[in-house]
């Protein structure tokens, strides 16, 4: 399997734009540096491009230099922080962003870099970087709330950072068919077993089941949902007050596009590529992918959505990593092949299939920004 992935990957240059763009696009390595919930930002002078704004650390990738080498060099040059020691620093690819500012085009190759406690203590009071630029550490909640203005291309990065480390997936309603009242059993189980504050992909198949999702969100005002893209399923957008005064629609964080729906979208726009539409959901998307072809299509969808100023694709479920009880006949990718595929994605990659929360560190080491599952991700 790994050989198959590498062979397919060889035809794709993941660190460069296509040949038509190569002469005009500036490749930039971006380091989203953090220690727990504290993030490091620089500040651009007024006379700089996109000046009077905060920015993540980074800079131009030199000719013949790969993104990871550029990342280490730029962080060292700008902040004097050495992230070359992979035993203490974790750098995970978040994604790639192409952005046209009008006067220049850039491809941002974005990595999330975790510092050690020692590194943070050594640099937390640095007011200026090695090149004299102002530096500041900011709280994650304030960063995501937009209190620190960033260049336009960075807005998608903030959306990526909202993804939690773990995502729970609900059981299908059929799992409770043996109960006297399967709907009541489904609702009761998930009300009591979803971890507090979790993001939950609520798998509902029809509008009748969607009402269960609404009841779950109403009774568990601390959780946030990912819902299917199917047109026949609607989570009410009417404000339904809960104890924290949040409406149900405000706690739908993303819409899920299945692998088959992704392929259907791509097939529908093959005959008129200039008329490709980004899908009309008002929410960010999470897309299911299984191979090189579907990842490439997801990348195209992500680019089109940004061109149309639609909410971004914030992640892909890439599965299955390991063998699962629910799909025993599906051949698992294994970590090495999974990691090779993950590098092709222009957005964060969520590992799925046969996983448990305690595998989070292993998943991260192979390029996962998050992990997801059912059985092991619900409280027992």
C-alpha positions, 0 to 999 in steps of 0.5 A: 500500500505504501508503495502505491501511495508513493508512486501516485504521489510522485506525480504531484509536487506538494511544495510548489504551485502548478507550472503556470503559477510557478514564475509568479507565486511566492512560496512562504513557510509559515510557523504557527508557534505555540505553547499550549494555549499561547501563540506567538505573533509578530507585527508588520510595520506600516510600510511593509506589505499588509502592514499594521497587522499581526502575523505568524512567524515565517518567510520566503522559501529559497530556491532549492529549499524545502518547506521544513528547512525554510521553516527552521531557518526562518524561525531561527532568523526571526525569533532565535528559537531553534525548532530543529530538535524534533525530539522536543518540537512537534511541527504538523502541517496544517495546510497550503493556501494560495492567495492573490493580494492583487500586487503579489501572489503567495502560497503559504505552507503552514505548520503548527509548531509546539514549543517545549516548556523550556523554550517558552520560558526562555522566550516568553518575555521577548518583546522583539525578534532577531530582526527588530520586529515586535513580538507578542504572545497572545491567548488562543481564545483572543486570537481566534476571536479576531482581536489581533488583525492578520493579513487576509490570507491568514483568516483560513489559518484561524479556521483551521486552528479551531479544530479540536485535537479529538472529534467524537462520532455518534453511533448510527441510530441502527446501533440501538435497534434492539432497544424498545425505543431506539430513538430514546435510547440513542438520545439518552446514550449520547446525552450521557456519554459525549465528553464535555465541550466535544465536537461531535459528528452527528450522523443522521440519515433523514429529517426524522433523525435530524430532530434527534440531533436538535434534541441532543444539542438542546440538552447538551449546550456544551457540545458542538456539532458537525452535521451531514451535507444532505439536502433533506436534513436540516438542523433548525436555524431558529434560535433555541435558547439554552442555559448558555444563551446559544442557539442550536445553529450557532453550535453547528461548526461544520458540515460533513461532505461524504466521499461519494458526495465529493465525487458527485460534486466533481463529476457534476462540474467536469463538463464546464469547469469555469462554472464550478460552484463551491457548494452552497453551505454557509458553514465550513466543510469537513470532507471524507477522503480515502485516496490520492484522487479524492484528496486532489478533488478536496484540494480543488474544492477548497481552492474554489471555495476560497475564490468564492469567499465561502467558508473554508474546508477546515479538514478532511477525514482520512480513513481507515488508518487501522482495521475497524470492527464496523468495516472488517473487509476494508483494507486499512492504510497503516500509518506510513501510507496514511502519512504519505497521503496526508502530506498531499492535502491542502488542509488539516487532516483528521485521522479516522479508523480503529483509533483511540484517544491514547493514540493521539501522539502517534497520530500527530507524529504521522501528520494528523492535526486531530483524531476521530472515532466512535467507541473510544471517544465516548465516555464509558 
